[in-house]
């Protein structure tokens, strides 16, 4: 083959290859429930959540509205005005994934399931909490106090993770099941609301309030 003809063919093949690469979009990320690049299964919380908790999750905006209305017009316990972004429904920031480690946490209950007769809010003291890495993903646990929620954190968006868990009471061992005891189940949304501050939002909890917030800062 003549040198000039050989160079012409090589250039044509290279141009065709580049055009094919440019026109082929990158593969989409694996959907929840599919295997990721490492082969690990990405779980989807929507296939696990119970119907009652799905309803609570879908109505969380209504929980915010009612709970804040009650908190602002009914007497309460603690410093409501000092909570800052914790009680701002629109305070979520990008970069929600929390670092693993020990945290200080406090529970804030907003609204009253007893209507106008109950306290509009209760701000509790700080307790010990933890975020840990497990084979099933990140797990939140409240380690001290009479009500100790815990659960797995599922990816949702860059500003939100969803937690499915349950609550241990008094001297009970840590809660480690979901869907087995409906009266203890909970659904929560994790959001980052500061440089080193997160919150768990629990809409329509089983008892007392209409919205629970768990304030989280690294210990």
RASULRA-V137941 format. One record per helix or strand of 2 or more residues. SS is the DSSP state (H for helix, E for strand). FROM is the first residue (numbers start at 1). TO is the last residue. If there is no record, write none. Layout:
SS | FROM | TO
SS | FROM | TO
This chain:
H | 3 | 23
H | 45 | 47
H | 51 | 58
H | 60 | 73
H | 81 | 87
E | 101 | 110
H | 115 | 117
E | 121 | 134
E | 137 | 142
E | 147 | 157
E | 160 | 169
E | 185 | 194
E | 197 | 203
E | 211 | 218
